[in-house]
Amino acid sequence: MSDVKKIFSQGSQSGLRQFGILLSLVAIVLLFQFLSGGLTLTSGNVIAVVNQYSYILILAIGMILVIIAGHIDLSVGSVAAFTGIVVAKAMADFSVPWYLAIVLGLVVGMLIGAWQGFWVAYVGVPAFIVTLAGMLLFRGGNQWIGAATAVPVPAEFRVIGAGYLPEVGPNTGYNNLTLLLGVLVVLALGWREWKSRRTLSSMGSEMPPLWTAVIRFVLLAGVTMFATFLFAGGRVGTSFPIAGIILVVLVLAYSFLSRNTILGRHIYAVGGNSRAAELSGVKARRINFFVIMNMSVLASLAGMIYIARAGASGGQDGNGWELDAIAAVFIGGAAVAGGVGTVVGSIVGGLVMAFLNNGLQLVGAGADIVQIIKGLVLLFAVAIDVYNKKQNRFSIIGLLMARIRPQPTAVDETLKQSS
């Protein structure tokens, strides 16, 4: 067991938990692959899952920062719907070019986020109340502007939600750009392993045996290439979705922000102990303002991707999205009290919910059963973990979910002493 832990942990408990949630996702996929008679791991289904849930995963990226900071945002579905109708109307009624419409949507999201962030950060109204009001306000705004009717969007705009990597190069039977993307990911995984061991060596830390790194890399590279061939081998005209590319870029950017920047460390500090963070010089109001505004910007992007995929904006867009995003974040290891969570964990948590929902549909479960099972999975997963933590027993989520632990800074040391 000790050797097995070394394979997945990179010498740390955090790494072990990171691999644990990934293995849980793999287990769910394999379970439904068996129950559905092999329908889950087909190219068409995997591509459809990414297309259908990309906007929820984008919401989860913003929601994890909000929850780490100790807040909650209930308005994201309504903000997405409001932005969607504004962008669709701008293109349909005022002939705004599609690329300017995207900029308009992001600006709308920024203004909405600034409005809500002001009430939270500078007036002191709890985010739950502010965003609950926003949920009602912007849902009504969507229906008022759109008159509860569908507004179509042009074909050029639909690329961001329904487009795929194009076909280039020789005919290999696969999408060449998707294959190239998979190879780049494998190379990045290898570079990450090499850099991790080099960092440990330079610090004089104890390194896990080389064979554990090799096995870990082979496993990750194998899963990556398997997924690559699934995406690249779909029917003609399909490949890795453009929405998936946007999602990958956001995951990389926000993972870097949360792990390697002062802003990211301050978000964790405010969520862990807001008062101590302020005493240490952290501008808590600015942090709270940022996470709320950032959430609305990402909600606007998610709304545009959704209407691009649907081909039109409607009055029912965004219903329940906030619940899916929050569920993804908590399944991905975030703490209700704030201060804990990772961007990658929230994405994997979102994929768990996505494949759970998709698998239940493939085996013929009705919409009512799907909702019941998703609710029970979320409730019991968190409840069992909380109970085990109170009893000082083995904690499932505590073992499976990863938590970012960058090198401590002066702020971290001050927070530790203050607490």
C-alpha positions in Angstrom: 0.0 0.0 0.0 2.9 2.3 0.8 4.3 1.8 -2.7 0.9 2.3 -4.3 0.5 5.6 -2.5 3.9 6.7 -3.8 2.8 6.1 -7.4 -0.2 8.5 -7.0 1.0 11.0 -4.4 4.1 12.5 -5.8 5.4 12.3 -2.3 2.4 14.2 -0.7 -1.1 13.5 0.6 -2.4 16.2 -1.6 -1.2 14.4 -4.7 -2.9 11.2 -3.5 -6.2 12.9 -3.1 -5.8 14.5 -6.5 -5.5 11.1 -8.1 -8.3 9.7 -6.0 -11.0 11.9 -7.5 -9.7 11.1 -11.0 -9.9 7.4 -10.2 -13.4 7.9 -8.9 -14.3 9.6 -12.2 -12.8 6.7 -14.1 -14.8 4.2 -12.0 -18.1 6.0 -12.8 -17.3 6.0 -16.5 -16.4 2.3 -16.5 -19.5 1.5 -14.5 -21.8 3.1 -17.0 -19.8 1.8 -19.9 -20.8 -1.7 -18.6 -24.4 -0.8 -17.7 -25.0 0.9 -21.1 -23.6 -1.8 -23.2 -20.6 0.1 -24.3 -22.3 3.4 -25.2 -20.6 5.7 -22.7 -17.1 5.5 -24.3 -18.0 6.1 -27.8 -16.7 9.1 -29.7 -20.1 10.6 -30.3 -21.1 10.4 -26.6 -17.9 11.7 -25.2 -17.9 14.7 -27.6 -21.6 15.3 -26.7 -20.8 15.3 -23.0 -18.1 18.0 -23.4 -20.4 20.1 -25.6 -23.4 19.7 -23.3 -21.6 20.4 -20.0 -18.8 22.9 -21.0 -20.8 25.9 -19.8 -21.4 24.2 -16.4 -17.7 23.5 -16.1 -16.9 27.1 -16.9 -19.3 28.2 -14.2 -17.6 25.8 -11.8 -14.3 27.6 -12.4 -15.7 30.9 -11.2 -17.8 29.3 -8.4 -14.7 27.6 -6.8 -13.1 31.0 -6.3 -16.3 32.4 -4.9 -16.7 29.5 -2.4 -13.0 29.5 -1.5 -13.5 33.2 -0.5 -16.4 32.1 1.7 -19.3 33.2 -0.4 -22.0 31.7 -2.7 -23.4 33.0 -6.0 -27.0 32.1 -6.8 -27.3 34.4 -9.8 -25.1 32.7 -12.3 -27.8 31.1 -14.3 -29.8 34.3 -14.6 -26.7 36.3 -15.5 -25.9 33.8 -18.2 -29.5 34.0 -19.5 -29.5 37.9 -19.4 -26.2 38.1 -21.2 -27.4 35.6 -23.8 -30.5 37.6 -24.7 -28.6 40.9 -24.8 -26.0 39.5 -27.1 -28.6 37.7 -29.3 -30.7 40.9 -29.6 -27.6 43.0 -30.4 -26.8 40.7 -33.4 -30.4 40.3 -34.5 -31.7 43.8 -34.2 -28.6 46.0 -34.5 -26.5 43.9 -36.8 -23.6 43.9 -34.3 -20.7 41.6 -35.7 -20.4 38.4 -33.8 -16.9 39.1 -32.5 -18.1 42.5 -31.1 -21.1 40.7 -29.6 -18.7 38.5 -27.7 -16.9 41.6 -26.3 -20.3 43.1 -25.5 -21.3 40.0 -23.6 -18.1 40.1 -21.5 -18.6 43.8 -20.7 -22.2 43.1 -19.7 -20.9 40.4 -17.3 -18.3 42.7 -15.9 -20.8 45.4 -15.2 -23.2 43.0 -13.6 -20.3 41.6 -11.5 -19.3 45.1 -10.5 -22.8 45.9 -9.4 -23.1 42.7 -7.3 -19.5 43.0 -6.0 -20.1 46.5 -4.8 -23.0 45.4 -2.6 -21.0 42.4 -1.2 -17.6 44.0 -0.7 -18.3 47.6 0.1 -21.8 47.7 1.5 -21.5 44.4 3.4 -24.7 42.7 2.2 -24.1 38.9 2.3 -23.4 37.4 -1.1 -26.3 35.0 -0.7 -28.8 37.8 -0.5 -27.2 39.9 -3.2 -27.0 37.1 -5.7 -30.5 35.9 -4.8 -31.7 39.4 -5.6 -29.6 39.2 -8.8 -31.2 35.9 -9.7 -34.6 37.4 -9.7 -33.5 40.7 -11.2 -31.6 39.3 -14.2 -34.1 36.5 -14.8 -36.8 39.2 -15.1 -34.5 41.2 -17.3 -34.0 38.3 -19.7 -37.8 37.8 -20.1 -38.4 41.6 -20.4 -35.8 42.1 -23.2 -36.6 38.9 -25.0 -40.4 39.1 -24.5 -40.2 35.4 -23.5 -39.4 34.5 -27.1 -36.4 32.8 -28.7 -33.9 35.0 -30.5 -31.7 33.2 -33.1 -28.0 33.9 -33.4 -26.0 33.9 -36.7 -23.9 30.9 -37.9 -20.6 32.6 -37.3 -21.4 33.1 -33.6 -22.4 29.4 -33.2 -18.8 28.2 -33.7 -17.9 29.0 -30.1 -20.6 26.6 -28.8 -21.1 24.1 -31.6 -17.8 24.2 -33.6 -15.0 21.7 -33.7 -11.3 21.7 -34.5 -11.1 21.8 -38.3 -9.7 19.1 -40.5 -6.1 19.9 -41.7 -3.2 17.9 -43.1 -3.3 14.4 -44.6 -6.2 12.0 -44.3 -5.2 9.8 -41.3 -8.8 8.7 -40.4 -8.6 11.0 -37.4 -8.8 14.7 -36.8 -5.1 15.7 -37.0 -5.4 18.8 -34.8 -7.0 16.8 -32.0 -4.2 14.2 -32.2 -1.7 17.1 -32.0 -3.5 18.5 -29.0 -3.3 15.0 -27.3 0.4 14.7 -28.0 1.0 18.2 -26.5 -0.8 17.2 -23.3 1.3 14.1 -23.0 4.5 16.2 -23.4 3.2 18.6 -20.8 2.6 15.8 -18.4 6.1 14.5 -18.9 7.6 18.0 -18.4 5.5 18.4 -15.2 6.9 15.2 -13.8 10.5 16.2 -14.7 10.0 19.6 -13.2 8.5 18.3 -10.0 11.4 15.9 -9.4 13.9 18.6 -10.2 12.3 21.0 -7.8 12.3 18.4 -5.0 16.0 17.6 -5.7 17.0 21.3 -5.7 15.2 21.7 -2.3 17.0 18.7 -0.9 13.6 17.0 -0.2 13.1 13.3 -0.2 12.0 12.1 -3.6 9.8 9.2 -4.4 11.5 6.4 -6.4 11.8 7.1 -10.1 9.7 4.0 -11.0 6.7 5.6 -9.3 7.0 8.7 -11.5 7.3 6.5 -14.6 4.2 4.5 -13.7 2.2 7.6 -12.9 3.2 9.2 -16.2 2.4 6.1 -18.2 -1.1 5.9 -16.6 -1.9 9.5 -17.3 -0.5 9.4 -20.8 -2.5 6.3 -21.5 -5.7 7.9 -20.4 -4.9 11.0 -22.3 -4.2 9.3 -25.6 -7.3 7.1 -25.2 -9.4 10.2 -24.8 -7.6 11.8 -27.7 -8.4 9.0 -30.1 -12.1 9.1 -28.9 -12.3 12.8 -29.7 -10.3 12.5 -33.0 -12.2 9.5 -34.2 -15.8 10.9 -34.3 -18.0 11.1 -37.3 -16.7 13.3 -40.1 -17.0 17.0 -39.2 -16.7 16.5 -35.5 -13.6 16.5 -33.2 -12.6 18.2 -30.0 -15.1 21.0 -29.5 -14.2 24.7 -29.6 -16.0 25.0 -26.3 -13.6 22.4 -24.9 -10.7 24.5 -26.1 -12.1 27.5 -24.3 -12.6 25.4 -21.1 -9.0 24.1 -21.2 -7.5 27.6 -21.6 -9.6 28.8 -18.6 -8.6 25.8 -16.5 -4.9 26.5 -17.1 -5.3 30.2 -16.5 -7.3 30.0 -13.3 -5.2 27.1 -12.0 -2.1 29.3 -12.4 -3.9 32.3 -10.8 -5.0 30.3 -7.7 -1.7 28.5 -7.2 1.0 30.8 -8.3 -0.1 34.4 -7.8 -0.5 36.7 -4.9 -4.1 37.3 -5.8 -4.7 33.5 -5.6 -3.1 33.3 -2.2 -5.1 36.2 -0.9 -8.4 34.5 -2.0 -7.5 31.5 0.1 -6.4 33.8 3.0 -9.7 35.7 3.0 -11.7 32.5 2.8 -9.7 30.8 5.6 -9.8 33.7 8.0 -11.0 37.1 6.7 -10.1 39.0 9.8 -6.6 37.6 10.1 -6.1 38.3 6.4 -7.0 41.9 6.8 -4.6 42.3 9.8 -1.9 40.8 7.5 -2.4 43.5 4.9 -4.8 41.7 2.6 -7.3 43.9 1.0 -10.3 41.7 1.7 -12.8 44.1 0.1 -10.9 44.0 -3.2 -10.7 40.2 -3.1 -14.5 39.9 -2.4 -15.2 42.4 -5.2 -13.0 40.5 -7.6 -14.4 37.0 -7.0 -18.0 38.2 -7.4 -17.2 40.2 -10.6 -15.1 37.4 -12.0 -18.0 35.0 -11.5 -20.4 37.1 -13.5 -17.9 37.5 -16.3 -17.5 33.7 -16.6 -21.3 33.3 -16.3 -21.7 35.6 -19.3 -19.2 33.6 -21.2 -21.1 30.4 -20.3 -24.3 32.0 -21.4 -22.9 32.9 -24.8 -21.5 29.4 -25.3 -24.9 27.9 -24.5 -26.9 30.1 -26.9 -24.2 29.5 -29.6 -24.7 25.7 -29.2 -28.5 26.0 -29.0 -28.7 28.4 -31.9 -30.9 30.9 -30.1 -31.5 32.6 -26.8 -34.7 31.8 -24.8 -36.5 32.6 -21.7 -35.7 29.4 -19.9 -31.9 29.5 -20.5 -29.8 29.1 -17.4 -32.5 27.5 -15.1 -30.7 25.5 -12.4 -27.2 26.1 -13.6 -26.1 27.6 -10.3 -27.1 24.4 -8.5 -25.1 22.2 -10.9 -22.0 24.5 -10.6 -22.2 24.5 -6.8 -22.6 20.7 -6.7 -19.6 20.3 -9.0 -17.5 22.5 -6.6 -18.5 20.6 -3.5 -18.0 17.2 -5.0 -14.6 18.5 -6.2 -13.5 19.0 -2.6 -14.4 22.6 -1.6 -15.3 23.4 2.0 -18.6 25.1 2.9 -16.7 27.4 5.3 -14.3 28.6 2.5 -10.6 28.5 2.2 -10.4 25.1 0.6 -10.7 23.9 -3.0 -9.0 23.7 -6.3 -9.9 24.6 -9.9 -9.0 21.1 -11.2 -11.0 19.5 -8.4 -14.1 21.5 -9.3 -13.7 20.5 -13.0 -13.3 16.8 -12.1 -16.3 17.2 -9.8 -18.3 18.6 -12.7 -17.2 15.8 -14.9 -18.4 13.3 -12.2 -21.9 15.0 -12.3 -21.8 15.2 -16.1 -21.0 11.5 -16.7 -23.4 10.5 -13.9 -26.2 12.4 -15.6 -25.2 11.1 -19.0 -24.9 7.5 -17.9 -28.3 7.5 -16.2 -29.8 8.8 -19.4 -28.1 6.1 -21.5 -29.4 3.3 -19.3 -33.0 4.7 -19.7 -33.5 6.5 -16.4 -36.2 9.2 -16.4 -35.5 12.9 -15.7 -37.1 12.5 -12.3 -34.8 9.6 -11.3 -31.8 11.4 -12.6 -32.5 14.4 -10.3 -33.1 12.2 -7.3 -29.9 10.2 -7.8 -27.8 13.3 -8.3 -29.2 14.9 -5.2 -28.6 11.8 -3.1 -25.1 11.4 -4.4 -24.2 14.9 -3.4 -25.9 14.7 0.0 -24.5 11.4 1.1 -21.0 12.1 -0.2 -20.7 15.2 1.9 -22.6 13.8 4.9 -20.5 10.7 5.2 -17.3 12.7 4.9 -18.4 15.2 7.6 -19.4 12.4 9.9 -16.1 10.6 9.4 -14.1 13.8 10.1 -16.0 14.3 13.3 -15.2 10.7 14.4 -11.6 11.0 13.3 -12.1 8.2 10.9 -11.2 7.6 7.3 -12.6 10.4 5.3 -13.6 9.5 1.7 -13.7 13.0 0.3 -10.8 14.1 2.5 -8.8 11.3 0.8 -10.1 11.7 -2.7 -10.2 15.5 -3.1 -7.1 17.6 -3.7 -6.2 20.8 -2.0 -3.7 23.3 -3.3 -0.7 23.8 -1.0 1.8 26.2 -2.5 4.9 27.2 -0.7 4.0 29.3 2.4 4.4 33.1 2.1 4.9 35.8 4.7 1.1 36.3 4.7 0.6 32.5 5.3 3.0 32.6 8.3 1.2 35.6 9.8 -2.2 34.0 9.3 -0.9 30.8 11.0 0.3 32.8 14.0 -2.9 34.9 14.2 -5.0 31.7 14.3 
